[in-house]
Amino acid sequence: MRLNVLDHTMVPIHQIMSEEEVNGLLSRYNITSDQLPKTYHDDPAAKTIDAKPGDVVRIIRTSHTAGRAESYRLVIRRPKK
């Protein structure tokens, strides 16, 4: 049995965004996907949702000030040492 890190109370919701959603996000902020913050493909949360390099992940956190805060990460392959 594998531990699902997303079940932990301190881990925010992670969702893979559709191509349509990504295009809307990039258009709204007038950026390219390379300008998004990055996360590695072997990150425990990324592995749990089966995110692949090139996917954009939406991370939804609860916020005391905003109520709900969304952030976005481009999944990249970890460089070999």
C-alpha positions in Angstrom: 0.0 0.0 0.0 1.4 3.4 -1.0 0.9 6.6 1.0 -1.1 9.2 -0.8 0.6 12.5 0.1 -2.5 14.4 -1.0 -4.5 13.0 1.9 -2.3 14.9 4.4 -3.9 18.0 5.9 -0.9 20.2 5.2 -0.7 19.3 1.4 -2.8 21.5 -0.8 -5.0 20.3 -3.7 -3.0 19.5 -6.9 -4.8 19.2 -10.3 -3.4 18.8 -13.8 -4.8 21.5 -16.0 -6.3 20.9 -19.4 -4.7 22.4 -22.5 -7.6 24.8 -22.7 -7.1 25.9 -19.1 -3.4 26.4 -19.6 -3.9 28.5 -22.8 -6.4 30.7 -20.9 -3.9 31.1 -18.0 -1.0 32.0 -20.2 -3.2 34.4 -22.2 -4.6 36.1 -19.1 -1.2 36.8 -17.7 0.5 37.3 -21.1 3.3 34.8 -20.3 4.7 31.6 -21.8 4.8 28.3 -19.9 8.5 28.7 -19.4 7.8 31.7 -17.2 5.8 29.6 -14.8 7.4 28.4 -11.5 8.7 24.8 -11.9 8.2 21.5 -10.1 10.0 18.3 -10.7 8.3 15.2 -12.2 9.4 13.1 -9.3 7.8 15.4 -6.6 5.6 13.2 -4.4 2.4 15.3 -5.2 3.2 15.3 -8.9 3.8 11.6 -8.9 0.5 11.0 -7.0 -1.6 12.8 -9.7 0.5 11.2 -12.5 1.8 14.6 -13.8 4.2 14.3 -16.7 6.9 16.8 -17.9 5.1 19.6 -19.8 2.0 19.4 -17.7 0.8 22.5 -15.7 -0.4 21.8 -12.2 -2.9 24.0 -10.4 -2.3 24.1 -6.6 -5.2 25.3 -4.5 -4.5 26.4 -0.9 -6.7 27.9 1.7 -5.6 31.3 2.7 -6.4 33.3 5.9 -6.5 36.6 3.9 -7.7 35.6 0.4 -9.8 32.6 1.4 -8.6 30.5 -1.6 -5.2 31.0 -3.4 -4.3 29.3 -6.6 -0.8 28.9 -7.9 0.6 27.1 -11.0 3.6 25.0 -11.7 5.1 23.6 -14.9 6.3 20.0 -14.4 9.8 19.5 -15.6 12.2 16.5 -15.6 14.8 16.6 -12.8 18.3 17.1 -14.4 20.6 14.2 -14.1 23.7 14.7 -11.8 
